[in-house]
Amino acid sequence: MSFCVLCMLLALALLTIFSPHDPTFWGVVPRDLKPSRTYLLGTSSKGQDVFWQAAFAVRNSLIISVIAGTVSRVVAVLVGMIAGYKGRGTDRVLMFISDSLLVIPLFLIIVMLAMLVRDMMNLVTLGLLLAFFGWAWDARVIRSQILSLREREFTQTAILSGTGTLRLVLKEYMPFATPLIFSTLINNMAWAIGMEITLAILGLVNMDIPTLGTMLQWAISYQAMLLGYWWWILTPIILSVLLFVALYWLSVSVSEYLDPRTRIQRVGAQ
Amino acid sequence: MAFIKRYLIPRLIQYFLVIFLGITAVFIIPRLTPSDPVERTITQLRSQGSYLDPASVEAMIEDLTEMYGLQGSMFEQYIAFWQRLFRGDFGVSFFQFPTPVIELIKISLPWTLGLLLTTTFFSWTMGNIIGGLAGYFSRKRWSRALDTVAMIVRPLPYYIFAFALLLLLAYVIRWFPVSGGTSIGRKVTFNWPFIKDVLWHSSLPALSLTILGGAVNFQTMKLIVQNVNAEDFVQYAKFGGVKEGRIVSRYVIRNAMLPQITNLALSLGQIFSGALITEIVFSYPGLGTLLYNAIVTGDYNLIMGITALSIVAITTAILVIDLLYPLFDPRVRYT
């Protein structure tokens, strides 16, 4: 189910290729029209077609989240694997760093950094900024997985039969860690999209690029709520609710695949 | 002794290191900007139309340099920054010009604390109790219904959830006030109508934080309880004819509470960030709204003050929870 919703949203994002308008231009269509056959979701006070804006918004938010998710995944996997495999001092230092990132109210630090790079903010810099802070928890999860793998017998067998460390980690551990990495990736993407929306509301991203956050922020700043342009303000909200719920459910089913015990618990059988 | 050495000392070291790193980050980040805050302030004053003669500009540059703590080398600035921090001096706010940052924070802090403490308390206890019951009776219909609700609410970010609630309960069905901490123009007095007004205005932000936090606690607690449920001692108690209510409250939920205490400590930073974001949605007069104004007006001193204070407060709160933990879990005390 969640997969279908995600596919629909992806299809919407892909539709942007056929968009008749450039999403950054204002006044391309008449203003404040209700949804109709020509304008599926109505038009905004900026003179933009809400449907195409929404398509671009979903696409750009997904781009940010994919950048943030994949880059932070690389960091998380490296930190988790090194900490888990090396152990001792290395482990303690790396886990200290990730614990500090977990404990500090990161949102405020991200806000300060975002103010710093405000002028060169685009999809890529925002993605990288979020990636920089999004790896701590997942590095911990991956580390504990590696820790348990290291104690297994096949590790000893592999080491004794002369497998190099790199080969051992890539060939023997990766297959175990892959589903885990994938499920943390989805969660991290959702986090990145949420952060983008928050930063947009604070006016810390480039407001000309349509994303779910900037779209909502424009609707709020034009008082769409008070003026009753529900189609404008509800579109980004409903789309983001769909996106978050779909991503979360997908990650839940991935972790159930990972650990069938939770699935049994969820169903309620004992 | 072993307890102090293995549990207490590492926690304390981590506590001071985190504060040290966090505050250092707060010091460094604004200094990375290419633009000079002193120059920026003066241009901003000029653009507001006031004429400044060269002599007074000189004097002002000196004053502002001192005010922003930009005198001397980077290292001297850094030392001075710490000294000022200990005195609670975060400099002067730009957005409400001559008011010191600490004054503004003092006004907003009680609002945020009140909201944060009550909602964290309610969402934690309610989420755990309901989650515990739902985990124990996981085959009942109400348990599954609650689970579905949690599955939908949980992934929503604070902003979207709060905003959706605002649209629904304040615009569509006009049950709650749209924004603010009190009715417009009401003076701060401590009598019953005033308190009622405050509670009335904070009910929607509180509701949104409680539901969102409660959903997370509900889900984790439900899973933990289902795990504890399968353990031998619970089965034994059932066969031994211990009353079901006693099993749930004394045997199962009590054991499942322990990891939830650790989870509370770990997620406190996020809960705090969430409270700030929720305040912005409802223009609730706490630190979040203050932060929003600071960002919009580019008031670095205010942002630095809020951030530095929050880092110290949150890490201290987490330390307190960590230090209380051995009281609940004898295993930590005796190993």
Interface residues (C-beta under 8 A of the other chain):
Chain A: F96 D99 S100 L102 V103 I104 P105 L106 F107 L108 I109 V111 M112 L113 M115 L116 A190 I193 G194 M195 I197 T198 I201 L202 G203 L204 L216 M225 I233 L234 I237 S240 V241 F244 V245 L247 Y248 W249 V252 T262 Q265 R266 G268 Q270
Chain B: Q14 L17 V18 L21 G22 A25 V26 I29 P30 L32 T33 S138 R139 S143 R144 D147 M151 I152 R154 P155 L156 P157 Y158 Y159 I160 F163 A164 L167 Y171 L223 Q226 N227 N229 A230 L266 L268 G269 F272 S273 L276 I277 I280 L291 Y292 I295 V296 G298 Y300 I303 M304 I306 T307 S310 I311 I314 T315 I318
